[in-house]
């Protein structure tokens, strides 16, 4: 077992949009990423929910017809099958949790490496 400090791990990431795997929970991957001034295309995860936990900063999660602001210390879970996209204006550090294989190059702006 290992203690992981999410903020310290996020601060170690030099390049924006680079995902760093910090753990595995059953079949779920825990990744940290630093994002700024980025809006991904709408996309759907058909087989898995997706969790965004904001370590630092804030972002908007858009679904068709709804826009929700998520601030530092908050999390939001996108149920499988819901079309969504993150909209990030300011520097934001995230923990993302999703079923292995859910996050890929296509839905990460070509930045995710397994």
C-alpha positions as CSV (number, residue, x, y, z in Angstrom):
1,X,0.0,0.0,0.0
2,X,1.1,3.5,-0.8
3,X,0.0,7.0,0.3
4,X,-0.5,9.3,-2.7
5,X,-0.7,13.1,-2.3
6,X,-2.8,14.2,-5.2
7,X,-1.6,17.8,-5.2
8,X,2.0,16.8,-5.1
9,X,1.6,14.4,-7.9
10,X,-0.3,17.0,-10.0
11,X,2.5,19.5,-9.4
12,X,5.1,17.0,-10.7
13,X,3.4,17.0,-14.1
14,X,5.3,19.5,-16.3
15,X,3.3,19.4,-19.5
16,X,-0.3,20.3,-19.7
17,X,-2.7,17.6,-20.9
18,X,-0.4,14.8,-19.9
19,X,-2.2,12.1,-17.9
20,X,-0.3,10.5,-15.0
21,X,-1.6,7.2,-13.7
22,X,-1.5,7.3,-9.9
23,X,-3.3,4.1,-9.0
24,X,-5.6,1.2,-9.9
25,X,-8.8,0.4,-8.0
26,X,-10.2,-2.9,-9.1
27,X,-10.5,-2.4,-12.9
28,X,-10.6,1.4,-12.5
29,X,-7.7,3.7,-13.5
30,X,-6.9,6.8,-11.4
31,X,-5.2,9.5,-13.4
32,X,-4.1,13.0,-12.7
33,X,-4.0,15.7,-15.4
34,X,-3.3,19.5,-15.5
35,X,-5.5,21.3,-18.0
36,X,-5.8,25.0,-19.1
37,X,-7.8,26.7,-21.8
38,X,-9.2,23.6,-23.4
39,X,-12.6,22.3,-24.5
40,X,-12.9,18.7,-25.7
41,X,-15.5,17.6,-28.2
42,X,-18.7,16.0,-26.9
43,X,-18.3,12.3,-26.4
44,X,-19.9,9.3,-24.7
45,X,-18.6,6.5,-22.6
46,X,-21.0,3.6,-23.3
47,X,-19.7,1.1,-20.8
48,X,-18.6,3.1,-17.8
49,X,-19.2,6.1,-15.6
50,X,-16.5,8.7,-15.3
51,X,-15.5,10.7,-12.2
52,X,-13.8,14.1,-12.2
53,X,-12.4,15.3,-8.9
54,X,-11.0,18.9,-8.9
55,X,-7.8,19.1,-6.9
56,X,-7.2,22.7,-7.7
57,X,-9.0,25.3,-10.0
58,X,-12.4,24.8,-11.5
59,X,-14.1,23.7,-14.8
60,X,-17.5,23.4,-16.4
61,X,-19.0,20.0,-17.3
62,X,-21.4,20.4,-20.3
63,X,-24.0,17.9,-21.2
64,X,-26.5,18.5,-23.9
65,X,-28.6,21.3,-22.4
66,X,-26.8,21.7,-19.1
67,X,-23.6,23.3,-17.9
68,X,-22.4,22.6,-14.3
69,X,-19.4,24.4,-12.6
70,X,-17.2,22.1,-10.5
71,X,-14.8,23.8,-8.1
72,X,-11.7,22.6,-6.1
73,X,-12.6,20.0,-3.6
74,X,-15.7,18.9,-5.5
75,X,-16.3,15.9,-7.8
76,X,-18.9,15.1,-10.4
77,X,-19.8,11.7,-11.8
78,X,-20.9,11.4,-15.4
79,X,-23.1,8.3,-15.8
80,X,-22.3,6.0,-18.7
81,X,-24.2,6.8,-21.9
82,X,-24.3,10.6,-21.2
83,X,-22.9,12.8,-23.9
84,X,-20.6,15.3,-22.2
85,X,-17.5,17.5,-22.5
86,X,-15.2,19.3,-20.0
87,X,-14.7,23.0,-20.6
88,X,-11.6,24.3,-18.8
89,X,-10.7,28.0,-18.8
90,X,-8.2,28.4,-15.9
91,X,-5.4,26.0,-14.9
92,X,-7.1,23.1,-13.3
93,X,-5.8,19.9,-11.8
94,X,-8.0,16.8,-11.9
95,X,-8.2,13.3,-10.5
96,X,-10.1,11.2,-13.0
97,X,-11.4,7.7,-12.2
98,X,-12.7,5.5,-14.9
99,X,-12.9,1.9,-16.0
100,X,-9.7,0.7,-17.7
101,X,-9.9,1.4,-21.4
102,X,-12.5,4.2,-21.0
103,X,-10.1,7.1,-21.5
104,X,-8.3,6.9,-24.8
105,X,-6.6,9.0,-27.4
106,X,-9.9,9.7,-29.2
107,X,-11.7,11.2,-26.2
108,X,-8.7,12.9,-24.5
109,X,-7.6,15.2,-27.4
110,X,-5.0,12.6,-28.4
111,X,-3.1,13.0,-25.1
112,X,-3.8,9.8,-23.2
113,X,-1.2,7.0,-23.1
114,X,-2.0,3.7,-21.3
